[in-house]
Amino acid sequence: MTPYDRWTLRTENTSYTVRLSPDGPWAELDAWGPHGAEDGPSALDWSHRTHFITPADAAPAEYLPHGQRPFTGADLIAGRPGRERGVRWEFTGAQEGPGTLRLTFTDDLIGLRTTLCYAVVPGTDVLHRWTELTCTGTEELRLERFDSGAVNVPVTSGARLTYLTGQWSQEFQHTRLALTRGTFTMGSTQGTPGHAYAPWLAVQDLAADDAPAYGLALEWAGNWHITAEAEPGGAVRIRAGRVPHEGAVLLAPGATLTTPRLACAFSADGLDGLSRVWHRYERHLTGERLHRPRKVLYNSWEATGFDVDAAGQLELAKSAADMGVELFVVDDGWFTGRADDTAGLGDWYPDPAAFPDGFDRFVEDVRALGMDFGLWIEPEAVSPGSRLLAEHPDWAYRIDGRPSRLVRNQLLLDLGREDVQDFVLATLDRLLTEHRIDYLKWDMNRPPTERGRPGPVPAERLDLDAAHVHGYLRVLDHLRTAHPHVTVEGCAGGGGRVDHTTLARTDVVWPSDNTAPLDRLAIQYGFLHAHAPHVMSSWVTDAPGIFDPRPRSLAFRFVTAMCGVLGIGADLRTWSPRQRTEAAGWIARYKDVRDVIHHGEARLLGSPDDATCGVQYDGADGRTVVAALNTGRLDGAPLVPGRPARLRPRGLDPDARYRDEVSGTTYGGAHLLHYGLPFAWSADHDAELVVLSRHPARRPA
């Protein structure tokens, strides 16, 4: 082995080492963990003795094609149409740069060059991986599988998989699975990441609850899969990539297909530490926009539904402004023909009947109350009776000779078409330049069903899923460039399109349409394992629980919503003066601590399954914010007679003193770490926001 056969990439706190296998022309993972983990024999090394499988099938390979790894899961299945499938390549070179690595393998027989790409994300503990596939021959290639990469995790007694599951209104449910042998797979073919699974996975050794955690997130807003395989010999290997809607992609001579990036993360501090790695990474994705305050918003949907008119909206806006709300968002129902969900989509012009004095006058009346103005839109959707569809019937996905199926009484535009993209761009430009709009909520409520494109090119020769994703990203990139002042919220019937490509181009995302207090707490608990507080839009509403209907106070709803980006969606016309006064107090408290919540280091304290749980945020200014919530009994009876509930913070300085800014109580850091913060829960007191100021330790006399 030469010195060039092994490469190490270093993040802030971790290292990732790849080597060329001595057993064949492929790359293997040698070590992944804290700095120095690469110094010593590889924990992923194997016996090199195989029975009924090939050496490549047993190896901790970074990426292998079906021709060389035929039995235990290939990452690439390619071939020439009408001929045999299979690739057998040779290693042809490496390019190493600061924080980057490219390893190239070629198969001259079928004409394929495969380059494995690695890049460290500066200032984080995240490594990007992706693959570039180039057709170097004179015949096109058929790619049936083309994953972004494979990751091998050393375990001694099986793997604990942590992932996020759900359905509409119950997204991001924290789910665990013990995998000792066999295959686990999840994904989506709905044209978005979907509500059932998030494209995110954490892997730990089953041997310990707090074992170091390895994380993966696929950066793709379309069809995808993540597959974990507990292989013979005990290795656990995870493959991830996009899934073409047509079942395969044809690669023309000279063309290159670049797979989505696979973000790989590691933390020695278990799942809690891994969540902070992802939070830091998403702050990196946000970039300079991170320093723009996420304003407290009011959204009118739950108050008025489709019944939108200037007078009713202004009544809500005045109440919201009096409470300290900074942004007023008009949801669905503002445009022509939108009396219900059966019409109007695609014809994006304000309804003159709803705004008799003109839409601009209405917008200025809202702004005169001291608030910014925002608007909901669903640019990919079209209603059957719309003028848009009548003028451009070929713009919607459809299959010739087949009826078009309605989902939510609407069809889906083929955003992969450049003319459709241009229409969406022109629509958004018109709205954002003709009217003083500061906030745009982009919704997407309908997966593609009859996914075809009328025209001379057969559907099997089109990569419709990728085309739609690229069109979606092109529009978002244009919004960021042409309208940088506009805050963009990503939504897909709730949390159906939450991935890093979306998060890199939006300011916040909407995790779920379910705003009930205990339901939402469970959703946010899972969400914060994978995503940062500054991207999590959360509303206070009067919604009853769908899955957990136990009542909770207005304070509980506010403290839960303050764990991310605070919004209000209740019908304020039904709130009493006392409720409005209480709300104004919570909004003022939130504004005081939102920089800590959005920029600080977050720790999840317990879970919604515990009687007392919370989220802790540690700011750079020495302040610690703890959102504490009681999910247990509300009859006033403590768990232990005479004792308050306790919630232990973590990561505090045991030698420092911490002062509660509201009560004035002073705690020693060691006391808080050992005993925790006390909470006397009752039927009237089920949530609390504690703000601790750090002070130096007293010097002994």
C-alpha positions as CSV (number, residue, x, y, z in Angstrom):
1,M,0.0,0.0,0.0
2,T,1.4,3.4,-1.0
3,P,0.9,6.7,1.1
4,Y,-1.7,7.7,-1.5
5,D,-4.0,4.8,-0.8
6,R,-5.5,6.4,2.3
7,W,-7.1,9.8,2.7
8,T,-8.4,11.6,5.8
9,L,-10.9,14.5,5.8
10,R,-11.3,16.5,9.0
11,T,-14.3,18.5,10.2
12,E,-14.2,20.7,13.3
13,N,-14.2,17.8,15.7
14,T,-14.3,14.6,13.6
15,S,-12.3,12.7,10.9
16,Y,-13.4,10.6,8.0
17,T,-10.8,8.2,6.6
18,V,-11.1,6.4,3.2
19,R,-8.7,3.9,1.8
20,L,-8.4,1.8,-1.4
21,S,-9.2,-1.8,-0.6
22,P,-6.3,-4.3,-0.9
23,D,-8.9,-6.8,-2.1
24,G,-10.3,-5.0,-5.2
25,P,-10.8,-1.9,-7.1
26,W,-13.0,0.0,-4.6
27,A,-12.9,2.5,-1.8
28,E,-13.5,1.5,1.8
29,L,-14.3,3.4,5.0
30,D,-11.3,3.0,7.3
31,A,-12.4,5.2,10.2
32,W,-15.1,7.7,11.2
33,G,-15.3,9.4,14.5
34,P,-13.5,12.0,16.7
35,H,-10.1,13.3,15.7
36,G,-7.5,10.5,16.1
37,A,-10.0,7.7,15.5
38,E,-8.0,7.0,12.3
39,D,-4.8,6.2,14.3
40,G,-4.9,2.5,14.7
41,P,-6.3,-0.7,13.2
42,S,-9.6,-0.1,11.5
43,A,-12.7,-1.0,13.5
44,L,-14.3,-1.8,10.1
45,D,-11.7,-4.3,9.1
46,W,-13.0,-7.8,8.2
47,S,-11.6,-11.3,8.0
48,H,-11.3,-11.3,4.2
49,R,-12.7,-14.9,4.2
50,T,-16.0,-15.1,2.4
51,H,-18.3,-18.1,1.7
52,F,-21.0,-17.9,-0.9
53,I,-20.4,-14.1,-1.3
54,T,-17.7,-12.1,-2.9
55,P,-15.1,-10.0,-1.0
56,A,-16.8,-6.9,-2.3
57,D,-20.1,-8.1,-0.7
58,A,-18.4,-8.3,2.7
59,A,-16.3,-5.1,2.5
60,P,-17.2,-1.8,4.1
61,A,-17.3,-0.3,0.7
62,E,-18.0,3.4,0.1
63,Y,-19.7,2.7,-3.3
64,L,-19.9,-0.3,-5.5
65,P,-21.8,-1.3,-8.6
66,H,-23.9,-4.4,-9.1
67,G,-21.3,-6.1,-11.3
68,Q,-18.8,-6.2,-8.4
69,R,-21.2,-6.4,-5.4
70,P,-23.9,-8.8,-6.7
71,F,-25.4,-10.1,-3.5
72,T,-25.6,-7.7,-0.5
73,G,-26.8,-4.5,-2.0
74,A,-25.2,-2.5,-4.8
75,D,-25.2,1.3,-4.9
76,L,-25.2,1.5,-8.7
77,I,-27.0,-0.6,-11.2
78,A,-26.1,0.4,-14.8
79,G,-25.9,-1.1,-18.2
80,R,-26.5,-0.6,-21.9
81,P,-30.2,-0.8,-22.9
82,G,-31.1,-4.2,-24.2
83,R,-27.8,-5.7,-22.9
84,E,-26.6,-7.1,-19.6
85,R,-26.5,-5.0,-16.5
86,G,-23.3,-4.7,-14.5
87,V,-20.3,-2.5,-14.1
88,R,-16.7,-3.7,-13.3
89,W,-14.4,-0.8,-12.9
90,E,-10.8,0.0,-12.3
91,F,-9.4,2.8,-10.1
92,T,-8.0,5.5,-12.3
93,G,-7.0,8.4,-10.0
94,A,-7.5,10.6,-6.9
95,Q,-7.7,14.4,-6.6
96,E,-7.2,15.8,-3.1
97,G,-7.7,19.4,-2.1
98,P,-8.3,21.4,1.1
99,G,-11.2,19.6,2.6
100,T,-12.1,17.8,-0.6
101,L,-11.4,14.4,-2.2
102,R,-12.4,12.9,-5.6
103,L,-11.8,9.2,-6.4
104,T,-12.4,8.1,-10.0
105,F,-13.2,4.6,-11.3
106,T,-13.8,3.7,-14.9
107,D,-15.4,0.8,-16.9
108,D,-14.2,1.1,-20.5
109,L,-16.4,-1.8,-21.7
110,I,-19.7,-0.1,-21.1
111,G,-18.3,3.4,-21.1
112,L,-18.8,4.7,-17.6
113,R,-16.7,7.0,-15.4
114,T,-17.7,7.1,-11.7
115,T,-16.3,9.8,-9.4
116,L,-16.9,9.6,-5.7
117,C,-16.9,13.1,-4.3
118,Y,-16.2,14.3,-0.7
119,A,-16.3,17.8,0.8
120,V,-16.0,19.1,4.4
121,V,-18.5,21.8,5.3
122,P,-16.5,24.5,7.0
123,G,-17.3,25.3,10.6
124,T,-19.4,22.2,11.1
125,D,-19.0,18.4,11.7
126,V,-20.7,17.6,8.5
127,L,-19.2,15.9,5.4
128,H,-20.9,16.0,2.0
129,R,-20.8,13.0,-0.3
130,W,-22.1,12.7,-3.8
131,T,-21.3,10.8,-7.0
132,E,-20.8,11.9,-10.6
133,L,-21.6,9.4,-13.4
134,T,-20.4,10.2,-16.9
135,C,-21.1,8.3,-20.0
136,T,-17.8,8.0,-21.8
137,G,-18.8,5.6,-24.6
138,T,-20.7,6.0,-27.8
139,E,-23.9,4.3,-26.5
140,E,-26.3,5.7,-23.9
141,L,-26.4,4.0,-20.5
142,R,-29.5,2.9,-18.5
143,L,-29.1,3.8,-14.8
144,E,-31.6,1.8,-12.6
145,R,-30.0,2.7,-9.3
146,F,-27.6,5.6,-8.6
147,D,-27.3,6.2,-4.9
148,S,-25.4,9.2,-3.6
149,G,-23.2,7.1,-1.3
150,A,-23.0,4.3,1.2
151,V,-22.0,4.7,4.9
152,N,-20.6,1.9,7.1
153,V,-21.1,2.1,10.8
154,P,-19.1,-0.1,13.2
155,V,-21.3,-1.8,15.8
156,T,-20.7,-4.7,18.1
157,S,-24.2,-5.9,18.9
158,G,-26.5,-4.6,16.2
159,A,-27.6,-1.0,15.4
160,R,-30.2,1.2,16.9
161,L,-31.8,3.2,14.1
162,T,-33.6,6.5,15.0
163,Y,-35.7,8.0,12.3
164,L,-38.7,10.3,11.9
165,T,-42.1,8.9,10.8
166,G,-45.7,10.0,10.6
167,Q,-48.5,11.0,8.4
168,W,-50.3,14.3,7.6
169,S,-50.9,16.2,10.9
170,Q,-48.5,13.8,12.7
171,E,-45.1,14.3,11.1
172,F,-41.7,13.9,12.7
173,Q,-42.5,11.2,15.2
174,H,-39.4,10.1,17.0
175,T,-39.1,6.4,16.2
176,R,-36.5,3.7,17.1
177,L,-35.7,0.3,15.7
178,A,-33.2,-2.4,16.7
179,L,-31.6,-3.8,13.6
180,T,-29.4,-6.9,14.2
181,R,-29.9,-8.7,10.8
182,G,-31.9,-7.9,7.7
183,T,-32.8,-4.8,5.8
184,F,-34.7,-1.6,6.7
185,T,-35.8,0.9,4.1
186,M,-37.8,4.1,4.0
187,G,-38.5,6.8,1.5
188,S,-41.1,8.5,-0.7
189,T,-42.4,8.4,-4.2
190,Q,-44.7,11.4,-3.8
191,G,-42.5,13.9,-5.5
192,T,-41.5,15.4,-2.2
193,P,-39.8,14.0,0.9
194,G,-43.3,13.3,2.2
195,H,-45.2,13.1,5.5
196,A,-44.5,9.4,6.2
197,Y,-40.7,9.6,6.6
198,A,-38.1,12.4,6.8
199,P,-34.9,11.9,4.7
200,W,-32.8,11.6,7.9
201,L,-31.4,8.7,9.9
202,A,-29.3,8.3,13.0
203,V,-27.4,5.1,13.8
204,Q,-25.9,4.0,17.2
205,D,-24.6,0.8,18.6
206,L,-27.2,-1.1,20.5
207,A,-24.7,-1.7,23.3
208,A,-25.4,1.6,25.1
209,D,-28.3,4.2,25.1
210,D,-25.9,7.1,24.9
211,A,-23.6,5.6,22.3
212,P,-21.9,7.9,19.8
213,A,-24.3,8.8,17.0
214,Y,-23.8,8.7,13.2
215,G,-26.2,10.7,11.1
216,L,-27.2,11.0,7.5
217,A,-29.5,13.4,5.7
218,L,-30.3,13.2,1.9
219,E,-30.5,16.6,0.4
220,W,-33.2,16.1,-2.2
221,A,-36.7,17.5,-2.5
222,G,-38.1,14.7,-4.6
223,N,-38.4,10.9,-4.5
224,W,-35.8,9.2,-2.3
225,H,-34.8,6.2,-0.2
226,I,-32.6,5.4,2.7
227,T,-31.8,1.7,3.2
228,A,-29.9,0.2,6.2
229,E,-28.6,-3.3,5.9
230,A,-27.2,-5.4,8.8
231,E,-24.9,-7.6,6.7
232,P,-23.3,-10.9,7.3
233,G,-20.5,-10.6,9.8
234,G,-22.3,-7.8,11.8
235,A,-21.5,-4.7,9.7
236,V,-24.3,-2.1,9.2
237,R,-24.3,-0.3,5.9
238,I,-26.6,2.5,4.9
239,R,-27.3,3.5,1.3
240,A,-29.2,6.6,0.3
241,G,-30.2,8.2,-3.0
242,R,-33.0,9.6,-5.1
243,V,-35.5,7.3,-6.8
244,P,-36.4,8.1,-10.5
245,H,-40.1,8.2,-11.1
246,E,-39.7,6.3,-14.4
247,G,-37.7,3.5,-12.8
248,A,-34.5,4.4,-14.6
249,V,-32.6,7.3,-16.2
250,L,-30.9,7.2,-19.6
251,L,-27.5,8.8,-19.7
252,A,-26.5,10.1,-23.2
253,P,-22.9,9.9,-24.5
254,G,-20.9,12.7,-23.0
255,A,-23.5,13.5,-20.3
256,T,-22.9,13.5,-16.6
257,L,-25.4,12.8,-13.9
258,T,-24.7,14.3,-10.5
259,T,-26.5,12.7,-7.5
260,P,-27.9,14.7,-4.6
261,R,-25.6,15.4,-1.7
262,L,-25.6,13.1,1.2
263,A,-24.8,15.0,4.4
264,C,-22.9,12.8,6.9
265,A,-22.5,13.8,10.6
266,F,-21.1,12.4,13.8
267,S,-21.2,13.2,17.5
268,A,-19.6,11.4,20.4
269,D,-22.4,12.9,22.6
270,G,-25.1,10.7,21.3
271,L,-28.4,11.8,19.7
272,D,-28.5,15.0,21.7
273,G,-25.0,16.0,20.5
274,L,-25.9,14.9,17.0
275,S,-28.9,17.3,17.0
276,R,-26.6,20.2,17.8
277,V,-24.4,19.2,14.9
278,W,-27.4,19.4,12.5
279,H,-28.5,22.7,14.1
280,R,-25.1,24.2,13.5
281,Y,-25.1,22.9,9.9
282,E,-28.5,24.5,9.2
283,R,-27.3,27.8,10.6
284,H,-24.5,27.5,8.1
285,L,-27.1,26.8,5.3
286,T,-29.0,29.9,6.3
287,G,-25.9,32.1,6.0
288,E,-26.3,35.8,6.4
289,R,-30.1,35.5,6.6
290,L,-29.6,34.0,10.1
291,H,-29.1,37.4,11.5
292,R,-32.5,38.7,10.3
293,P,-35.0,38.4,13.2
294,R,-37.7,35.9,12.6
295,K,-40.7,38.1,13.2
296,V,-43.7,37.2,15.3
297,L,-46.5,36.5,12.8
298,Y,-50.2,36.2,12.7
299,N,-51.8,33.9,10.0
300,S,-55.5,34.3,9.3
301,W,-56.2,30.8,8.0
302,E,-57.7,29.2,11.2
303,A,-59.8,32.3,11.9
304,T,-61.3,32.9,8.5
305,G,-60.5,30.0,6.1
306,F,-61.5,30.9,2.6
307,D,-63.8,33.7,3.8
308,V,-61.3,36.5,3.2
309,D,-62.3,40.1,2.9
310,A,-60.5,43.3,3.7
311,A,-62.8,44.3,6.7
312,G,-62.5,40.9,8.4
313,Q,-58.7,40.7,7.9
314,L,-58.2,44.2,9.2
315,E,-60.2,43.4,12.3
316,L,-57.8,40.5,13.0
317,A,-54.8,42.6,12.1
318,K,-55.7,45.3,14.6
319,S,-56.0,42.8,17.4
320,A,-52.7,41.2,16.4
321,A,-50.9,44.5,16.3
322,D,-52.2,45.4,19.8
323,M,-50.6,42.3,21.1
324,G,-47.2,43.1,19.6
325,V,-47.3,40.9,16.5
326,E,-44.8,42.1,13.8
327,L,-46.1,40.4,10.6
328,F,-49.6,39.7,9.3
329,V,-50.0,36.9,6.7
330,V,-53.2,36.4,4.7
331,D,-53.5,32.7,3.9
332,D,-55.6,30.9,1.2
333,G,-58.7,32.7,-0.2
334,W,-57.3,36.1,-1.2
335,F,-57.4,35.5,-5.0
336,T,-60.0,35.5,-7.7
337,G,-62.4,32.5,-7.7
338,R,-61.3,31.1,-4.4
339,A,-64.6,30.7,-2.5
340,D,-63.6,27.1,-1.6
341,D,-60.9,24.6,-2.5
342,T,-62.5,23.7,-5.9
343,A,-61.3,26.7,-7.9
344,G,-58.9,29.6,-8.3
345,L,-55.5,28.0,-8.1
346,G,-53.3,29.3,-11.0
347,D,-55.1,32.6,-11.4
348,W,-53.1,34.6,-8.9
349,Y,-54.7,38.0,-8.8
350,P,-56.3,39.6,-5.7
351,D,-60.1,39.2,-5.7
352,P,-61.5,42.7,-6.2
353,A,-64.7,41.7,-4.5
354,A,-62.7,40.9,-1.3
355,F,-60.7,44.1,-1.5
356,P,-63.2,46.8,-2.8
357,D,-60.8,49.7,-2.1
358,G,-58.0,47.9,-3.9
359,F,-55.5,45.3,-2.7
360,D,-52.8,47.9,-2.3
361,R,-55.0,50.0,0.0
362,F,-55.6,46.9,2.2
363,V,-51.8,46.1,2.3
364,E,-51.0,49.7,3.3
365,D,-53.8,49.6,6.0
366,V,-52.1,46.5,7.5
367,R,-48.7,48.1,7.3
368,A,-50.0,51.3,9.0
369,L,-50.6,49.2,12.1
370,G,-46.8,48.7,12.3
371,M,-46.7,45.2,10.9
372,D,-45.1,43.7,7.8
373,F,-47.4,42.0,5.3
374,G,-47.3,38.4,4.0
375,L,-49.2,36.2,1.5
376,W,-49.9,32.5,1.0
377,I,-49.4,30.9,-2.4
378,E,-49.4,27.5,-4.0
379,P,-47.5,28.1,-7.2
380,E,-47.3,24.4,-8.4
381,A,-51.0,23.8,-8.2
382,V,-53.8,24.5,-10.7
383,S,-57.6,24.2,-10.4
384,P,-59.5,22.4,-13.2
385,G,-61.7,25.4,-14.0
386,S,-58.9,28.0,-13.9
387,R,-58.1,30.3,-16.7
388,L,-54.5,29.1,-16.6
389,L,-55.4,25.4,-17.3
390,A,-57.8,26.5,-20.0
391,E,-55.0,28.4,-21.8
392,H,-52.3,25.8,-21.1
393,P,-53.9,22.3,-20.6
394,D,-50.5,20.7,-21.4
395,W,-48.9,22.3,-18.4
396,A,-50.4,19.9,-15.9
397,Y,-49.0,16.4,-15.5
398,R,-51.2,14.0,-17.4
399,I,-50.9,10.8,-19.4
400,D,-52.5,10.8,-22.9
401,G,-55.6,8.6,-23.0
402,R,-55.9,8.5,-19.2
403,P,-58.3,10.6,-17.1
404,S,-56.6,13.1,-14.8
405,R,-57.2,12.3,-11.1
406,L,-58.0,15.1,-8.7
407,V,-56.4,15.3,-5.3
408,R,-57.7,18.0,-3.1
409,N,-59.8,19.1,-6.1
410,Q,-56.6,20.2,-8.0
411,L,-53.9,19.2,-10.4
412,L,-50.2,19.6,-10.3
413,L,-48.2,21.8,-12.8
414,D,-45.2,20.2,-14.4
415,L,-42.6,22.4,-12.9
416,G,-39.9,20.6,-14.8
417,R,-41.0,22.5,-18.0
418,E,-39.1,25.7,-18.5
419,D,-42.3,27.5,-19.7
420,V,-44.0,26.6,-16.4
421,Q,-41.1,27.8,-14.4
422,D,-41.1,31.1,-16.3
423,F,-44.8,31.5,-15.6
424,V,-44.2,30.9,-11.8
425,L,-41.3,33.3,-11.8
426,A,-43.3,35.9,-13.6
427,T,-46.2,35.5,-11.2
428,L,-44.0,35.8,-8.1
429,D,-42.2,38.8,-9.6
430,R,-45.5,40.5,-10.3
431,L,-46.9,40.0,-6.9
432,L,-43.7,41.0,-5.1
433,T,-43.0,44.1,-7.2
434,E,-46.6,45.4,-7.6
435,H,-47.4,45.0,-3.9
436,R,-45.4,45.6,-0.7
437,I,-45.1,42.0,0.4
438,D,-42.5,41.0,2.9
439,Y,-43.3,37.3,3.5
440,L,-44.3,34.5,1.2
441,K,-45.7,31.2,2.4
442,W,-45.1,28.6,-0.4
443,D,-47.4,25.7,0.0
444,M,-47.7,22.4,-1.9
445,N,-50.7,20.2,-1.2
446,R,-50.8,17.6,-3.9
447,P,-48.4,14.8,-4.9
448,P,-48.1,13.9,-8.6
449,T,-50.2,10.9,-9.7
450,E,-50.6,10.6,-13.5
451,R,-47.0,11.9,-13.9
452,G,-46.6,12.2,-17.6
453,R,-45.7,15.0,-20.1
454,P,-47.6,15.1,-23.3
455,G,-45.3,15.5,-26.3
456,P,-43.0,13.8,-28.7
457,V,-40.6,12.5,-26.1
458,P,-41.7,9.2,-24.5
459,A,-42.1,9.4,-20.7
460,E,-39.5,6.7,-20.1
461,R,-36.9,9.0,-21.6
462,L,-37.7,11.8,-19.2
463,D,-36.4,12.3,-15.7
464,L,-39.5,14.0,-14.5
465,D,-38.8,13.8,-10.8
466,A,-35.4,15.5,-11.1
467,A,-36.8,18.0,-13.6
468,H,-39.5,19.1,-11.1
469,V,-37.0,19.4,-8.3
470,H,-34.6,21.5,-10.4
471,G,-37.5,23.7,-11.5
472,Y,-38.6,24.2,-7.8
473,L,-35.0,25.1,-6.8
474,R,-34.6,27.4,-9.8
475,V,-37.6,29.4,-8.6
476,L,-36.5,29.5,-5.0
477,D,-33.0,30.6,-6.1
478,H,-34.6,33.4,-8.1
479,L,-36.6,34.5,-5.1
480,R,-33.5,34.7,-3.0
481,T,-31.6,36.7,-5.6
482,A,-34.4,39.0,-7.0
483,H,-36.3,39.6,-3.8
484,P,-33.8,39.2,-0.9
485,H,-35.9,41.2,1.5
486,V,-38.8,38.7,1.3
487,T,-38.9,36.0,4.0
488,V,-39.9,32.7,2.5
489,E,-41.7,29.9,4.4
490,G,-41.7,26.4,3.0
491,C,-44.7,24.2,3.4
492,A,-46.2,21.1,1.8
493,G,-49.5,20.3,3.6
494,G,-47.4,20.7,6.7
495,G,-44.0,19.0,6.9
496,G,-44.1,17.2,3.6
497,R,-41.1,19.0,2.0
498,V,-38.5,19.5,4.7
499,D,-35.0,18.8,3.4
500,H,-31.7,20.6,3.2
501,T,-32.2,21.9,-0.3
502,T,-35.4,23.6,0.8
503,L,-33.9,24.8,4.1
504,A,-30.9,26.3,2.2
505,R,-33.3,28.5,0.2
506,T,-36.1,29.3,2.6
507,D,-36.1,31.1,6.0
508,V,-38.6,28.9,7.9
509,V,-40.6,25.7,7.3
510,W,-44.0,24.6,8.5
511,P,-43.6,21.2,10.3
512,S,-47.2,20.3,10.5
513,D,-50.8,21.5,10.0
514,N,-51.5,20.1,13.4
515,T,-51.3,23.0,16.0
516,A,-52.9,21.2,19.0
517,P,-50.7,21.6,22.0
518,L,-49.7,18.0,23.0
519,D,-49.7,16.8,19.4
520,R,-47.5,19.7,18.4
521,L,-45.1,19.0,21.3
522,A,-44.5,15.5,20.0
523,I,-44.0,16.8,16.4
524,Q,-41.5,19.4,17.5
525,Y,-39.6,16.9,19.7
526,G,-38.8,14.8,16.6
527,F,-38.3,17.9,14.4
528,L,-35.6,19.4,16.7
529,H,-33.6,16.1,16.6
530,A,-33.0,16.8,12.9
531,H,-33.6,20.5,12.4
532,A,-32.7,23.8,14.0
533,P,-35.1,26.0,16.1
534,H,-34.7,29.0,13.8
535,V,-36.3,27.2,10.9
536,M,-39.3,25.8,12.9
537,S,-42.4,27.9,12.5
538,S,-44.9,27.2,15.3
539,W,-48.3,28.8,16.0
540,V,-50.5,29.3,19.0
541,T,-54.1,28.4,18.1
542,D,-57.2,27.1,19.8
543,A,-57.1,23.8,18.0
544,P,-58.1,20.7,20.1
545,G,-55.9,17.7,20.1
546,I,-56.3,15.1,17.3
547,F,-54.1,12.4,18.7
548,D,-53.7,13.6,22.3
549,P,-56.9,15.7,23.2
550,R,-56.0,16.5,26.8
551,P,-56.5,20.2,27.4
552,R,-53.6,22.6,28.0
553,S,-53.4,26.3,28.9
554,L,-52.7,29.2,26.7
555,A,-49.3,29.5,28.5
556,F,-48.5,25.9,27.4
557,R,-49.4,26.7,23.8
558,F,-47.2,29.8,23.9
559,V,-44.2,28.1,25.5
560,T,-44.4,25.3,23.0
561,A,-44.6,27.7,20.1
562,M,-41.7,29.8,21.5
563,C,-39.4,26.8,21.1
564,G,-39.0,27.8,17.4
565,V,-40.3,30.8,15.4
566,L,-43.4,32.1,17.2
567,G,-46.7,32.6,15.3
568,I,-50.3,33.0,16.2
569,G,-53.2,31.4,14.2
570,A,-56.2,31.6,16.5
571,D,-59.4,33.6,15.9
572,L,-58.5,36.6,18.0
573,R,-62.0,37.9,17.8
574,T,-63.1,35.1,20.2
575,W,-60.3,35.8,22.7
576,S,-61.2,37.6,25.9
577,P,-59.3,40.8,27.0
578,R,-57.6,38.7,29.6
579,Q,-56.3,36.2,27.0
580,R,-55.1,39.1,24.8
581,T,-53.2,40.6,27.7
582,E,-51.6,37.3,28.5
583,A,-50.7,36.8,24.9
584,A,-49.1,40.3,24.7
585,G,-47.0,39.4,27.8
586,W,-45.7,36.1,26.2
587,I,-44.9,37.9,22.9
588,A,-42.8,40.5,24.7
589,R,-41.0,37.7,26.6
590,Y,-40.3,35.9,23.4
591,K,-38.9,39.0,21.7
592,D,-36.5,39.3,24.6
593,V,-35.1,35.8,24.2
594,R,-35.5,34.8,20.5
595,D,-31.9,35.5,19.7
596,V,-30.9,32.9,22.3
597,I,-33.5,30.4,21.0
598,H,-32.5,30.9,17.3
599,H,-28.7,31.3,17.6
600,G,-27.9,29.3,20.8
601,E,-27.0,25.7,21.5
602,A,-30.2,23.7,22.0
603,R,-30.6,20.6,24.3
604,L,-33.7,18.4,24.5
605,L,-34.5,17.8,28.2
606,G,-36.5,14.6,28.4
607,S,-39.3,13.7,26.0
608,P,-43.1,14.3,25.7
609,D,-43.4,10.8,27.3
610,D,-42.1,12.3,30.5
611,A,-44.4,14.1,33.0
612,T,-42.0,17.1,32.7
613,C,-39.9,17.9,29.7
614,G,-38.4,20.9,27.9
615,V,-35.9,22.5,25.7
616,Q,-32.8,24.3,26.8
617,Y,-31.1,27.1,24.8
618,D,-27.6,28.4,25.8
619,G,-26.7,31.8,24.3
620,A,-23.4,33.2,23.6
621,D,-24.3,36.1,25.9
622,G,-24.3,33.8,29.0
623,R,-28.1,33.5,29.1
624,T,-29.8,30.1,29.3
625,V,-33.5,29.8,28.3
626,V,-35.4,26.8,29.5
627,A,-38.9,26.1,28.0
628,A,-40.4,23.7,30.6
629,L,-43.7,21.9,30.0
630,N,-45.9,19.6,32.0
631,T,-47.3,16.7,30.0
632,G,-48.6,14.8,33.1
633,R,-51.5,15.2,35.5
634,L,-53.2,18.6,35.9
635,D,-55.0,17.9,39.2
636,G,-52.4,19.7,41.2
637,A,-51.1,16.5,42.9
638,P,-47.3,16.3,42.7
639,L,-45.6,13.1,41.7
640,V,-44.0,12.9,45.2
641,P,-46.2,14.5,48.0
642,G,-44.8,17.9,48.9
643,R,-42.1,18.0,46.3
644,P,-42.0,20.0,43.0
645,A,-41.2,18.4,39.7
646,R,-37.5,18.8,38.6
647,L,-36.0,19.3,35.2
648,R,-32.3,19.0,35.0
649,P,-30.5,21.3,32.6
650,R,-27.2,20.1,31.0
651,G,-24.0,21.7,29.9
652,L,-24.0,24.4,32.5
653,D,-20.8,25.5,34.4
654,P,-20.9,23.8,37.8
655,D,-18.8,26.6,39.3
656,A,-20.9,29.5,38.0
657,R,-24.1,31.0,39.5
658,Y,-27.3,31.3,37.6
659,R,-30.0,33.9,38.4
660,D,-33.6,33.5,37.4
661,E,-34.4,36.8,35.7
662,V,-38.1,36.6,36.7
663,S,-38.1,35.2,40.2
664,G,-34.7,36.5,41.2
665,T,-33.8,33.1,42.6
666,T,-30.0,32.3,42.4
667,Y,-28.8,28.8,41.8
668,G,-25.3,27.2,41.8
669,G,-24.5,25.6,38.5
670,A,-23.7,22.3,40.3
671,H,-27.1,22.5,42.1
672,L,-29.0,22.8,38.7
673,L,-27.0,20.0,37.2
674,H,-27.6,17.7,40.2
675,Y,-31.1,18.6,41.3
676,G,-32.6,20.5,38.4
677,L,-35.0,23.4,38.2
678,P,-38.1,23.1,40.4
679,F,-41.6,23.4,39.0
680,A,-44.8,23.3,41.0
681,W,-47.3,22.2,38.4
682,S,-51.0,22.6,38.8
683,A,-54.2,22.8,36.7
684,D,-53.6,26.5,36.2
685,H,-49.8,26.3,35.8
686,D,-48.6,23.7,33.2
687,A,-45.8,25.6,31.4
688,E,-43.0,28.0,32.3
689,L,-40.2,29.9,30.5
690,V,-37.2,30.3,32.7
691,V,-34.4,32.7,31.8
692,L,-31.1,32.2,33.6
693,S,-28.3,34.8,33.6
694,R,-24.8,33.4,34.2
695,H,-22.6,35.1,36.8
696,P,-19.1,34.2,37.9
697,A,-18.7,31.9,40.9
698,R,-18.2,33.6,44.3
699,R,-14.7,33.4,45.5
700,P,-14.2,31.7,48.8
701,A,-13.5,34.0,51.7
